[in-house]
Amino acid sequence: MAWGTLCLLAVVQMGIVIKLLTASSSPILGISPLTFSSPPSAPTPSVVPEIGQIAAPPTASTAPPLPGSLMPQPAPIVAAPVSSAPPPIGSFNKTVAPMSAPASPPAVPSGLFVPVPPSAPAPLATTAAPTAPPPTTKPDAATELLRDVNYVVTSAKEIRGMSDMQGALELLKRADQLTPDHPAIIAEMAQTYEQMGIKDKATDSWRRIQLLGATKAGSFYELASRRLGGGSAAVAAPLIPNAAGIESEKLMRLGACQAVRDFKVNAGERYVLSVPIVRAGNLPIEGKAVNLEVFFFDRVNGTKVAQTIAPEPIETWQSAPVDWSGSGEETLDVIYHLPALSAAEIQQHGRRSYYGYMLRLYYNNKLQDVAAEPRDLLEFGSAPGAAPSGANPLLPPMGR
């Protein structure tokens, strides 16, 4: 019996040794450790850590955490690989640099510009950055109107017609600064000074027009010459008896006349002559006492000059009523129309074309002023009352 008990204890001890050996290594002698009835230990992953404890990091032999786990396991932090070589020892704690702090650019040699990030291209070192041009200042509407000579002259006449001579002068002076040396503006200034009785300034203005020359001043040059007593006025002086004292008796004068051809007429020639008639002083003008003589001339066969054979010219006033009580100026349009000549008319009168005109202005049968273009036409009819043969029209009725 004693020997039997010893053998049984030996067998039990040998089984325990075999169990310990099979728990840490492969099974020995084909005996599986599961055949033993020892109670297995509880699996570690199934245990949920208490609040405030740090869960143990997972290992390769443990199962993944259960769904809905209160404390999910954080993913391991892996450093961004810089190169294919393994990271050096002690670099496990390095993390990827944040996006807001880009790596510093490589060093560049001195004397060169540091390149800017790709989001902002660097400008060329030799070219300055272009700057926007300064905004241009657009002139206001009042300045644009003062540059319009026709508007200025018309407005000055209207202001002068309201007896506001100083206002007309201020308007003309501002326009003269924007458009210097324009003969129409200077002539209007001279006429305003004459109506104000300032003869010296009026004379200076007429001389300014003369200094511009006949080419630049145009028809205003002849007007200035008449006002200054030279040019056509000097030729016309013998036509006026007692010319030394007649200047104070003049109540009217001629403005700057202009002849414009009408190219809409193909058969023959048609010209419109605009004749401004200006009140010389402040005295009222009686319309029935005004008379204007108009004479047109033709060039014959390209060499000679003779009075025209065209029909009597047609005269019309540009505005109504005609009384010279406003701005002191009224304009008369005189139409010259030379029809196409037949072969018989050409044989009798020669080939003709428009050459020029001559004007004589009368008030109460007293000669007030003369004008001609070209100026050599003033030689026709040098004696008083001896006008060239032909038409001598009177002014049309004031209502026309």
Summary of the structure (lengths in Angstrom):
residues: 400
radius of gyration: 57.9
end to end distance: 171.2
largest distance: 190.7
contacts: 917
relative contact order: 0.08
helix: 33%
strand: 17%
